[in-house]
Amino acid sequence: MLVLIDQNAFLIARIILFFVATMYIFKALQSVELSKIFKKNSTDNIRFLFMVIAIILGHLFVDAIISLFEHLNQVL
């Protein structure tokens, strides 16, 4: 089976894109207004919740994209 791109390139791309995607998702989540759910002056709790959600969504997004490219690399 012919492989166009080495697997190490996908690993490096996965790591770099994870941090980039997590940063953009965190910035996007900051536009959500959650002050009605949390108590006043609980910005640390909201920021922590956004960080956890951004890490999870960043991982899922990058895993889906890189897995697609890995599959295409094996098919071609």
C-alpha positions in Angstrom: 0.0 0.0 0.0 1.4 3.4 -1.0 1.3 6.1 1.7 1.8 9.6 0.5 2.5 11.3 3.8 4.3 9.8 6.8 2.3 9.2 10.0 4.6 11.5 12.0 3.4 14.5 10.0 -0.2 13.7 11.1 0.9 13.5 14.7 2.6 16.9 14.5 -0.4 18.4 12.7 -2.7 16.9 15.4 -0.8 18.6 18.2 -0.4 22.0 16.5 -4.1 22.1 15.4 -5.3 21.0 18.9 -3.8 24.2 20.4 -5.0 26.4 17.6 -8.5 25.0 17.6 -8.8 25.1 21.4 -7.8 28.8 21.4 -10.4 29.7 18.9 -13.1 27.6 20.5 -12.3 29.2 23.9 -12.6 32.7 22.3 -15.9 31.7 20.7 -17.3 30.3 24.0 -16.5 33.6 25.8 -19.4 35.2 23.8 -21.9 33.0 25.5 -23.6 34.7 28.5 -23.8 32.5 31.5 -24.2 35.1 34.2 -27.8 34.0 34.8 -26.7 30.5 35.7 -23.8 31.3 37.9 -23.6 33.5 41.0 -22.2 37.0 40.8 -18.4 37.3 40.8 -17.9 33.7 39.7 -15.8 34.5 36.6 -13.2 32.0 37.6 -15.8 29.2 37.6 -17.1 30.3 34.2 -13.6 30.5 32.8 -12.7 27.1 34.1 -15.9 25.6 32.5 -15.1 27.3 29.2 -11.5 25.9 29.3 -12.7 22.4 29.9 -15.3 22.6 27.2 -12.8 24.2 24.7 -10.3 21.4 25.3 -12.9 18.7 24.8 -14.3 20.3 21.6 -10.9 21.1 20.3 -9.8 17.5 20.7 -13.0 16.2 19.0 -12.7 18.7 16.1 -9.0 18.0 15.4 -9.4 14.3 15.8 -12.2 14.3 13.2 -10.3 16.4 10.7 -6.9 14.6 11.1 -8.6 11.2 11.0 -10.3 12.2 7.7 -6.9 13.1 6.2 -5.3 10.0 7.5 -8.0 7.9 5.9 -7.7 9.8 2.6 -3.9 9.3 2.7 -4.4 5.5 3.1 -7.0 5.3 0.3 -4.9 7.3 -2.2 
